[in-house]
Amino acid sequence: MNAAPPRAETSPPQPFPQGGEGVREPAAPNSALTSSICGGGREGDAPRIGIAGAGLAGRLLAWRLLRAGYAVELFDAHARADRSSAGPTAAAMLSPTAELAAADAGIHALGVASLSIWPQWLAELHAQTGHDIYFRREGTLVVAHAADRGALEHYTALLRAHLPAGDGGASMQTLGGEQISALEPLLAGRFGQGLFLPQEGQLANDQLYAALAAALDAGLAACGGAWHEGVAIDAVAPAALLDAHGRRHGFDLAVDCRGIGARGGVPGLHGVRGEVLTVFAPGVSLRRPVRLIHPRYAIYVAPRPGGQFVVGATELDSEDAGPPTLRSTLELGSALYSLHPEFGEARVLRLAAALRPALPDHHPVAGPDASGVWRINGLFRHGYLIAPALVRQVEQGIAAALGAPGPQTELRHAA
Ligand SMILES: Cc1cc2nc3c(=O)[nH]c(=O)nc-3n(C[C@H](O)[C@H](O)[C@H](O)COP(=O)(O)OP(=O)(O)OC[C@H]3O[C@@H](n4cnc5c(N)ncnc54)[C@H](O)[C@@H]3O)c2cc1C
């Protein structure tokens, strides 16, 4: 416990400082990264795609489209370092089985598909930028205190009822105390009952966002594109974006990835509040996310590199985007302390709240709507779990609509 704690995160959301035009030139990329994308003189010939929203869906889609050889422009209401939206606030657990408590077989299937895409995409990002992105697939442990046995049994029955036919129990195993101790020695002797969800994983979303930003800077510069930070988009048409200053930006195709920012343009889109606490506890070791089942204060604890843990609760039925309340903070902290008293010495680095973009049926949309506007939205509480499959679907749809721009040239990190 002698490592110095990182500085606490106190900064509020960061709107990009508005200049005359409110549009910032993209940061100068490392020329070693930009050497060859859009090679072969494709710049100018490639179909032009405008993307509104540089969050999880927007960044991933922009990166994939650039790699495929399209010319891309990305617009976001905030600066790239802003952490007020859902993507940078999330715990980024990849939990197809645990999500079955709140989602159906369709989300599960998208999650399973995405879990096989993530390792490939993270390897490509690493090769392109040199950034390491923490990714683990060592399952999720679910535990409950003895007094909450009933709540654990209810949760187990809920998952079992929704597991896909033919699963044969492969994605869920019931555990006793010794098996829990073997998986997570920190919890030895503390829990006599639990569940193991072996197919689940997690990633560090701050590292993912940074790597995507580096890859985008390189690709956008090479393809004549741009990342317009601090430019809010008020309306999205099939081939144009209208910004908050009334300017129209025309493209061959536009995609709306504004998350909850698309409210008003997407019927039924609403926010579902989530709150997270990030702590630094270098003396505590967990290999995998742990979910603590409790009738009122159910929490999850996702380990991160550098002795950090992201702690969150299930969603709150509220569209309030304000800072976390004292009650939530106490509940999160108490539940964490009840998982293991060593968390009592943890340093609090960040308390944050954000709205998850949800549609009434809790299903995502990915593709053109009835008016011909392309969207990725409604990722709700499983954006990291399902985004790769949805982004791939949209990329294929765009190729079918506009034609693929031709073979891309590899972008590699020169280090
Ligand atoms: C507390 C919490 C925990 C979560 N945990 C998990 C988890 O463990 N696993 C998981 O899979 N998912 C999790 N999620 C869900 C996940 O974060 C979301 O599903 C995902 O971020 C949605 O991605 P998105 O790109 O649609 O929206 P966002 O990530 O919200 O991005 C939207 C972007 O659009 C920009 N924008 C908004 N309005 C405008 C505008 N008018 N013009 C231009 N740009 C605009 C925003 O600045 C932002 O950059 C969690 C979410 C929360 C809040």
The ligand as a Gaussian input file, in Angstrom:
#p B3LYP/6-31G(d) Opt

LIG

0 1
 C      -22.254000       4.228000     -15.509000
 C      -22.228000       3.451000     -16.813000
 C      -21.674000       2.181000     -16.847000
 C      -21.660000       1.440000     -18.024000
 N      -21.056000       0.228000     -18.022000
 C      -21.028000      -0.492000     -19.171000
 C      -20.394000      -1.762000     -19.178000
 O      -19.835000      -2.220000     -18.167000
 N      -20.411000      -2.479000     -20.345000
 C      -20.999000      -1.997000     -21.487000
 O      -20.983000      -2.696000     -22.496000
 N      -21.594000      -0.772000     -21.491000
 C      -21.631000      -0.023000     -20.373000
 N      -22.233000       1.205000     -20.365000
 C      -22.945000       1.639000     -21.574000
 C      -22.062000       2.308000     -22.626000
 O      -21.240000       3.272000     -22.029000
 C      -22.972000       2.961000     -23.675000
 O      -23.839000       1.987000     -24.206000
 C      -22.153000       3.569000     -24.818000
 O      -21.213000       4.489000     -24.336000
 C      -23.056000       4.261000     -25.830000
 O      -22.228000       4.671000     -26.891000
 P      -22.637000       5.846000     -27.881000
 O      -21.487000       6.087000     -28.779000
 O      -23.970000       5.545000     -28.479000
 O      -22.875000       7.105000     -26.920000
 P      -21.802000       7.902000     -26.071000
 O      -20.720000       7.024000     -25.632000
 O      -22.584000       8.637000     -25.039000
 O      -21.200000       8.961000     -27.109000
 C      -22.004000       9.972000     -27.688000
 C      -21.075000      11.060000     -28.226000
 O      -21.879000      12.005000     -28.941000
 C      -21.484000      13.311000     -28.553000
 N      -22.628000      14.201000     -28.738000
 C      -23.743000      14.295000     -27.985000
 N      -24.576000      15.205000     -28.500000
 C      -23.972000      15.707000     -29.609000
 C      -24.325000      16.667000     -30.588000
 N      -25.502000      17.326000     -30.541000
 N      -23.477000      16.907000     -31.594000
 C      -22.286000      16.257000     -31.673000
 N      -21.891000      15.350000     -30.772000
 C      -22.725000      15.060000     -29.763000
 C      -21.039000      13.180000     -27.107000
 O      -20.169000      14.239000     -26.730000
 C      -20.342000      11.826000     -27.136000
 O      -18.979000      11.965000     -27.476000
 C      -22.238000       1.985000     -19.220000
 C      -22.757000       3.283000     -19.197000
 C      -22.755000       4.024000     -18.002000
 C      -23.300000       5.408000     -18.012000

